[in-house]
Amino acid sequence: MSNTTSTHVQLIARPEGWPTPADFRIATVEYGELQPGQIRVQNEFVSVDPYMRGRMNDVRSYVAPYALGETIGGGAIGRVVASEADAIPVGSVVLHQHGWSDLVQGEATTFRVVPELPGVPLSLYLGTLGMTGLTGYVGLTAIAGMKPGDTVFISGAAGAVGTAAGQIAKLLGAGRVIGSAGSAEKVRLLTEKYGYDAAFNYKDAPVREQLAELAPDGVDVFFDNVGGDHLEAALDVMNDGGRIALCGAITSYNTTEKVAGPDNLANIITRGLSVKGFTLAAYLHLAPEFNGHMTGWFSEGRIAYDETIVDGIESTVDAFLDMMRGANTGKMLVRVGGSTAR
């Protein structure tokens, strides 16, 4: 078997504030012949996600920062085109974390075979049926302990996690689900497609005012993807004993100056609130439970989804930057090649 080349996207500079295309490069990587136990995968989709911005900084976090000059790691799904591993034959569909490239080669143990389900796009394994959906499920259940009848507020609700979390909350019995988004069109999608009971455009007026109007009886569970003024607004309306799941703080990811904190943190004390941040790695044991729920809901036609897809591995940086600006509805993905369902 001859050598082969692959196109990769690599980080070459630590961004200061908002990343720019100059912080990345397109590189050609050559792979040698497959060794025993290795496979070669043609990617079909690669994922761009908010957490990747944090890994571009050389700071202590829950996962190691990206190394300069190395390929950006992250979720991807593809098809095996060559194999020296008996357990993963040619033609298998696999998930992996090797990231932003059109083709990847590595140890078979770093890939996970997933089934091809009739009519189900492979891209959903990177979104609603994958880590994105699991994040929403974990935040609502394991972190916030959502109960039937709860009023739930989800910030950044039109993104990949938010669209999944809102639907999961309703399917688990939430009494009222409120979401925030950044455009009138996204607000409409939340209420008309994703089952949100109410939603608002955070650009129209102060979040504090809009949330208070839509939650006259308070909020029991807050699933936060945004931080900043959304967290401050939620602390104003949380009911006694309310639970807050901190999933993301996208408002602060690209700032070069310190962001002012909420002015009402005392409400955590006086109302007996629980506030807990989480990352998914500690909750992967809940994946089988989530998969049981989600595959059932999906097969029953109870799960809606949106994807914002750009084509070509060379477009990955643009897709990432657009996602960070909130240009996507649902999951942002890069289509490298191949079909999405069989």
N, C-alpha and C positions, 0 to 999 in steps of 0.2 A: 504494500500500500504506500503510495507516494505522499510526500509532504503536501500540506494545503495551507492556504492563507485565509485570514479572517479580518474583518473590519471592526475595530473596537473604538469606544469613546473613553478617553482617559482624562483624569484631573491633572493639571499641570501647575495650578496656582491656587492658593487659599483665597477664596473670595472675601473681600471687605465690603460688608453690606450686601447689596444684591449681586448675585453671580452674573457674569457676562460671558459671552462666547469665548473671549480671550482666556478664560480660566480653564478651558478644555482643549483637547486636540483629537482629531481623527487619526488613528494609527492602524497600520497594517501589521498583524501579528501572524507569524508563521508557526504552524504546528508540525511536529515530526510524525513519524509513523506511530500508529496506535500501539501501546504496550498492553500486555495482558492485564485485564481488569479495567481497561479504559473504554470509553465510548466517545463518539463524535456526534454533536447535535446541531442541526440547523434550526436556529430559533425562528419562531413564528411571531411571537410578541415579546416585547420587553416592557417592564413597568417603570414609571417615574412616580416618585412618592415624596411627600413633604419631609419625611425623616432623613432623606438623603442630604438635605441642606445641612443638617447638623453634623453629619459625618464628613462634610467638607472642611470643617473647622478642626484645628489641631488642639482639641480640648478634651478633658475627661468627660466621658459620657457612658451610657449603658452598653455601647458597642464601640469598637475601635474606629478611629477616623480613617478615611480613605488615605492611602499612601500616594504621594505625588508621583506621577509617571505611571500609575497603575490604572487598570480598567475599573470603572465605576461598578461596584457590585450591587446586586439587587435582584428582584424577582424576574423570572423569564420562563417561557414555556416553548418547547420545540419538539422536533421529531428526530429520532436517532437515525443517522444516515450511515454509520459504520460502527461496528461493535466488536470488541474483544472481551466481552463480559457475557457469560451465558445467561445471566439473570435478566439482562435487558437487551433483547434482540433488536435488529434493525426494524424500523417502523414503529417502535414504541413511542408514545408521547410522554414527555418527562417535564417535571417542574425542577427548577434549580435557582441558585442564588449567584450564579456567575456573572449576571448583569448585562451591561450594555455592549453587545456584540451581535453580529449576524450569525456567527458560528462559534461553537466552543467545544473544546476537547478536555476531558478530565477523567478522574477516577469515577467509576460507576456508582460508588457509595455516596457521591455528592449530588446525585440525581434521584428523583422520586417519580416512579411510574404512576400515571393517573389514567383512568379509563376514558375512552371516547364515548360520550353519551349522545345518542341520536338527536340531532337538532340543537345541541348545546354548543355554542361557540367556545373554542379552547380559551379564548381571552377571559372568560368568566372565572377560570381558575386563578387568575391574577386579581380578580375583583370580588364580586358578590359571593361566589362559591369558594373563595380562597381567603387569604389573610385579611383582606379588606372587610369582608363580611364577618369573619371571626373577631376582628377588632371591635366591631359594633356589638356583637353578641357578648363578648367578655366584659366590655365596659358597662353594659346594661345589667348583666346578671351577676358576675363574680365581683365586680367593683362596686356598682351602685345598688345592687340588691333590689332591682325594680320589682314592684308588686302589682298585681292587677288593680286597676283603678287609679294608679299614680298619674299625675301630670308630669310630663317629661319635656324638657327644653333641650334642643340640640343646636349648637352653634356650627356654622359652616355646613349647613344641612344639605346643600346641593352638591357637595363633593362626594368622593367615592365612599368614605366611611359614613358620612351623614345620610346619604340616600339609603344605605343598607340599614343603619341604626334606626331610622324612623320607622321603616317597615317592620323590623324585628320588634320594636317596642309595641306597635299596634298588634302584631300577631301574638305577643305574649300578654296582651290584655291591658295595655295602658289606657287610661280613661281619656287622656287628651295629650296630643303631641304637637309641640310648637317648634318651628325651625326658623333660623335666620339664613339669608342668602344675599348675594350682591347685585341682583338685578330683578326687575319686574318679571322677566321671563322665567327666571329660576324660582321665584316665589310662586308663580302659577304652576310650574311643574310639581313643586312640593305638595301643593294642595290638590291638584287635579290628577296627578299620576302616582305619587308616592304615599298618599293616604294621610298626609299631615292635616291636622284639624285647623291649624292656623300657621301663617308664616309672614315674615316681614323682610323688607329690604333695608339692611343696616345702613345703607347710604342715604336713605330718605330723611331720617331724623335720629336723634340720639337713641342708642339701643335701650338705655334705661327707660325712656318714655314709651317706646314701642312695646317692649316686653311687659311692662307693668299693665299696659292696656289690654294685652292679649292673655294675660294670666291674672285675672282679678282675684282668683282663689289661691294664688300662689303656685309654686313649683315644688314637686317632691324630688325629682331627679334631674340633674343637669349633666349632660354629656358634652364636654367642652373640647372643641377642636381648634379654638381661636385664641382664647386668653384675652388679656387687655380689657377693653370696655365691655365685652360680653361676660366675662367673669364678674366684673363689678356689678353689672346689671342683674345677673343671676343672684348674687348675694343679697340684693335688695328684696327679692321676691321669694326666696327659698322659705318653705314652711319649716316649722320646728321639726327637728329630726331628719331634715332633708339630706340627700346624698349627692355628692359631686364627684364625677369621674373625669379626671384630667387626662385627655388623650393627646392633645396637641396644643401648641401656642403659636400658630403660624404668624400672628401679628408681630412677634419678636424675632423671627428667624433671620431676617435680613437687616436688622437695625444696627447702626454703628454707635448709637447712644443708648444709655439705660432707659428702659421704659418705666414710667410711673406705675406703681402698684395700685390695687384697689384701695379706695378710701374707707371701705366699710368691712374690713376684715373682722372687726369685733362681732359682726353678726354670726360668724362661725361659732363663737363662744356662747353668745346669748341665745342662739336658736338651737344649739346642740347639733351643729352640722358635721357630717363626715366628709372629708375631702381627701381623695386618694388619687395619686398619679399612677400610671401603669404603662408598661411596655409589653408587647405580646409574648416575648420569649418565655416569660415565667408562666404562661397560661396555655401553652400548646397542648397540654394534656386534655384540654376541653375541646379540642378539634373533633374527636369522634362524636361527642354530644352535639356540637354545632352542626356537623355534617348530617347527622340524622334529622335534625330539624329542617335544615336548609334544603336538602335534596327533596324532602317531602313537600315543603312549601313550593319549591320551584316546579316540581312535577304537577302540582295542583293548580299552577298558574297564578299563584298568590304573590309572586315576587316580580316586581318591575325593575328594570335597570336601564341606565344610559351609559354609553361609552363615548369618549372623545378620542378619536384615533387619527394619528398622523402616520405617514408612510415613509419608510426608509431609515436605516440606522443612522444616517448622517443628520437626520432631523431630530435626534433624541434630545440634544441640548435645547433646541427651540421648544420642544414639547415640555421639557422640565420647567423652563422659565415661564411658559404660558400657564402651566399648572400652578406654579407659585404665585402667579398674578390672579388666579381664580378664573382663568378663561375657560376652564373645562366644566362640563356638566357630567356628573358621575365619574367613572374611572378614566384617567388619562393613560393612554397606551401608545406604543410605537409598534406598528405592524412591519415586521421585517420581511415576511414572505409567507407563502403557503395559504392554505384554506383555513377557515375558522371553525368549520364543523364538518362532520362526515356522517 
